[in-house]
Amino acid sequence: MMSEMDRVKRVMAAVLSVDIETIGDDSSVDDMEAWDSLRHINLIIALEQEFGISLPDEEVASLTSVRLLTMAISDEVRKG
């Protein structure tokens, strides 16, 4: 089974139109040119659909790295 981080990366690659191999565990908005504010919203929506969750609006703006996204998603999945 694919890990949550792998699923996050797969969705990111699709939304940002980049090769999944270019996305590392520590990739962030700072080092990914394709990750702009509009794509961030699209990414959040795609991740919410992928995991069947809703990320809190007040957290969305601060979820600016693969690691932070994965941790927030894991928290929401556990709350279930």
N, C-alpha and C positions, 0 to 999 in steps of 0.2 A: 504494500500500500504506500502511496505517495505521502510524504510528510506534509504538514501544514505549510512549512516554509517552501517546499518544492511547489506546492499548489499556488502559493502567493507568487512565486517567480514565474510560473507558467501563465497566470493571469496577467501579470505585469508585462511579460514579453508580448502578449497579444494586444493589450491596450496601448502600450508604448511603441509598438511596431519595431521591437528590437530582438536580436537573437538571445534566447534564454541563456546561452553561455556567457553573455556579457554582464549578466546580473549576478553579483556576488551576495553573500550573506550580509555584508555591510554596505551594499550599494544604497545611495540616498539621493534625494533631490539635488544635492550639491554636486554630485559627480555623474549625473545622468541628464544629458542635454534634452532628451525627449520628454522628461518628466516636468511639465510645466503646470500651471495652476488649473487649466481646463482639463488636462489629462489626469490630474490628481483626482478631480471629482469623478471622472469616468472610471478611474481605477477603483475608487472607493465603492462605487455602485457595482462594478463587476465583481469585486471581492465579496460584497454583501450577498450578491446573488450566488456566487460560487459556494459560499459557506452557509447560506441560509440564515444569516444573522443581520442585525442592524447595529452599526457602530454609532456610539453617542456623538451627536453633532458637535459637542464642545471638544471632543477629542480629535476629530477628523483633521483639522489643520495641523496638528502636531505630529501626525503619523507620516513622517517624512523619510523613513528608511525601511528597508526590507525587514530588519530586525524589529523595529517598533510596530510595523504593520502586523507581523506574525504574532508578536506578544499580545496585541490588542485583540486580534482575531481569536487566539487561543483562549483568552479570558472570556470572550463572548460565547464561544462554543461551549466552554465549561459551564457557564451560567445556564445555557441551554434552555 
